Amino acid sequence: MSSDLPEARGPLAPSPAFLRYSTFSALPRAHIAPVADRPQKLKTKAYTRELRKLQAELCLLQEWVKSAGHRVIIVFEGRDTAGKGGTIRALAERVSPRVFRVTALPAPSDREKTQMYIQRYLAHFPAAGEIVVFDRSWYNRAGVEHVMGFCSKHEYESFLELCPSFEREIVRNGIQLIKLWLEVGQDEQERRMKARIDDPLRQWKLSPMDVDSWPRWYEYSRARDRMLEATDTKDAPWFILRSDDKKRARLNCLAHILRTIPYERLKRDKVKLPKRWKKHRYDDQASLKRRRFVAENY
């Protein structure tokens, strides 16, 4: 296996199957290279090739998750335009939505506002054989709710104090918790925000909250730093994913998840299709002639 793989032990050690079967040509390092030393943006052909390999391995991982009854929560957090949505799509597009369940909760309803803060997230936690991907999570309280004044100072401080204990209980109950923070730079965020303004295919991504949050870069930076200081624990560590280069970020993210979940490749019998029965044969296309069809414009 490539020496690029960082040495790790315990729950964060590379999974046996990833080490044994991986053929990826470029694996992310544990350290952060200086900006000047980072490689140029990945070409589409190379990106597609590496993405396919990683997604094929994710399909094998999901078979083990179902068989072993493993439970996983993957939390995606980060600044606006950091690339959470695209990274989650790369993670989930080739696997079963019944195993990889993506959860992106809207703003809390009036009823949910009267509940215990964490309550609405618990309903989406995984059962045996499931991986739940949170596109933003309970960490809203440490970020947007705090910066934009949607929670009181007491609620904010209480969250930071209690969150490590809550996550410790998640892990002790047998759920693997993977927390990822996507970090995008100021210049790249500005480029992406302007693209959302001008591109009709992206305008739906630009909410009034995004515009209101835009001037508060350093307030969000301080909230990020405080969150990491309070909740980056041995039981539930944070991993920061630099995402100025979306393609590299997606590959690095998928490879990190494959490293972290301790899956094994399962032996699968080769499927052989049986012959189709001829007993009730008839012209099943002629029976459709009087039905309505979608216009074939392409």
N, C-alpha and C positions, 0 to 999 in steps of 0.2 A: 504494500500500500504506500502511496505517496507520503513523503516526510512532511508535506504541507499540513497534514492533519495534526492539530495540537494534541499533546498528551493530556488525557483526562482520566479521572477515576470516579468511582461512586456513581450516583444517578445521572451524572452528566457525561459519562464515558461514551465514546462512539458505539453505536449499536453493533452487535456482531455481524448481522447481515450486511450492513452498510460497509463495514471493513472488508468483509469477505468477497462481496460481489461487485462493489463499486468499480466502474470503469471511467469515472468522470475525469476529464482532462485537466480541469482546474477546480481546486477545492479551496474554500476560503480559509484564511489564516486567522489565528486567534488574536493577533495584534493588529493595530491600525497603522497602515503605512502613511508616511507623510504625504501631503497633498501632491507635491511635485513628483513623487515616486509612483503614484497610482497609475494604472494602465489606462490607455485610451478607451473610449466607449466601445462596448462589444458590438461587433457587426451582427446583423440580423441572422445570417446563416449560422454563425457559430452559436448565437444565443438559442436559436430554435433547436439545434442539435443537442446542446447541453440540457435544455428544458425537457426535451423528450426523454432523455435518460433519467432525469430526476423524477419526472412524472410516472415513468414505468416503475421505478422503484417504490414510489408512493402507492401504486396499485398493489404491489406485493406487501407493503407495510399494512395496508388496510385489511388484507386477508388474515394476517397475524392478529391484528387488533380484534377482529370479529371472533377468531378462534379462541384467543386467550381471554376474551372478555375484558380487555384493557380499557381504561377510561382516561381520556386526555382532554385538557382544556388548553387552547392556545389563545393568548390575549394579544391583540394587535393594537398598539397605541402609537401616537406620534402627532406631529404638527399637521395642520391643514396642508393638503397637496403632497404629503410625504410619500404617497404611493401605497397606502394600505389596501385600497380596493383592488388595484392591479395585482398586487402580490397575493392577495387572498384568492383572486380568480386563477392565478397560475397554480396555486396550491390545490384548488378544489375542482378545476375544470375536467380532469380525467378520472376522478374517483367518484364513488357512489355518494349521493347526497344523503343517503340513509346512514352512512358511516361518518362522513365529514359533514357536519351540520353547521352552516354559517349563520350566525345570529348577529343582527344589527338592530338593536332596539331603538325605537323612536323616543322622543322626549316623553317623560313620564306623564301619564294621565292624571286627572284630579284625584282619582281613587288611589293610584300608585303613590302619589305625593304624601298620602296619609299613612303609608306602610313603612315598615322598617326599610332603611335605604337599600340594603342588599337584597331584599326579598324578591324583587322582580327578576333579578339575575339567577337566583337559585332554581327557578322553574325551568331554566334552560340547561342546567347542568347535565353531563352525560350519564347515560345508563351503560351497562356492560356492552363493550364492543362499539363504542361511539367516540368520536373526536369532535368536540364542539369548538368552533372558531368564533371568537368574539371580535367583531369589527367595532372597536371601542367597547368599554366594559365599565365595571364599577369605578375605574380610575377617572371617569368623568368628574368625579367629585374633587380629585386632586388637580384637575386641569381646568377645563372650561367653566365648570360650576364655580370654582374658586376665583378665577381671573375675572369672569364676567359678573360676579356677584349674585349667583343663583343659590348660593348656600351661605349660611352664617359662618363667622370665624370659628365658633364653637363646633359646628358640624364639620368643618374642614379639619380642625385640629383633632377631633375625635376620630375621624376617618383615618388619618395618618397614624394615630396611636393604635387603633384596633385592627387595621388591615393586615399587618403581619401575623397576628394571632388567627384571624379568619383564614388566611391562606395556609397557615401551618395546619389547621384542621382539615382543609381540603386535601393536603398532601397525606396527612396521617390517615385519612379515610380511603386512601388508595387511588386517588385521582392524580395523574401526572399533570403538573401545571407548568406551562411554558409561556414566558412573558417576553414580548418583543417590543422595543421602542424604535420606530423608524425616524431617523434624524435627517432632515433636509436642510441645506444651507439657505441663507437669506436670498442670495442671487437666484438660485434655482427655484425657490418658492415664488419669488416675484415673477419669474418667467412663466411658471405654471399658472399662477393666478391670472395673469394677463391673457394667457391662452384660453382660460375658462370664460373670460369676458367676451372674447372675439369669436370663439368657435361654437357654432350652434349645437354641435354634438357634445359639448362639454358644459354648456351653460347651466344645465340642470344640477351640476355639481356645486355651483356657486350659490350659497345661501346667504340671507341677510346676516346670519351669525358669523359667517366667514368674513364678510366685509367689516363688521364691527370688531372682529378679533384682529384684523390685519395690522393696525397700528401698534398692537401690544406685543411685539416680538419679545422684548426683554422681560415682560411680565410672565409670558409663557415659559421663557427660559428659566426664570427663577422658580416657577411652579414645578417645572421638570426636575430641576436640581433638588428641590425639597422632597419631591416624590421619590426620587431615586435614593436619596439619603435615608428616608424613613422606611422604604419597602423593598430595597434590594437586600434580600436575606439569603441565608444558606438554604432554607427550605424552598424559597421561591425567588431565585435570582432573576434580575433583569439582564437582557442582552440587547445591546444597541446595534442597530443595523443602519449603516449609512446608505442613503437612498437617493443621492443626487443622480446617480446612474441607475435608472429603474431596472434595466435588464440585469445588471450584475447584482443588484439588491434582491431581485426575485430568485435568482439562482442561489445566492448565498443563503437566503432564507430557507428555501426548500432543502438545501444540503444540511443546514443546521438542524432542522426538524428531523431529518433522517438520521443524523448523528445521535440525536438526543433520545428518541423513542427506542427502547431496547428490543426491537423486533427480530424475528428469525424468518427466513424464507421457508414457506411450507411446501411440501411435495404435493403436486397436483397431477391427477391422472389425466391423460390426454383424452379429450372428448371426441367421440365418434357419433356423428348424426345417424339416427336410424332411417330406414327407407320410409317415404311417405306412403300412407295408405291410399289405395285406389278404389276402395269399396264404394264410397259415396261420390265418385267423380262426376263433375258436370262442368259446363262452360260458365265459370264464375265471373268472367269479364262481360259476357253478354248481358248478365243480369244487372249490370251497372249502367247500361247505355242510356236509360231515361233519367238518370240522376244528375244533379248539378255538380259541375267540376270547377275548380279554381282556374281562372284564365292563365294560360301558359305564355306569359309575356317574356320569359327569359329562356 
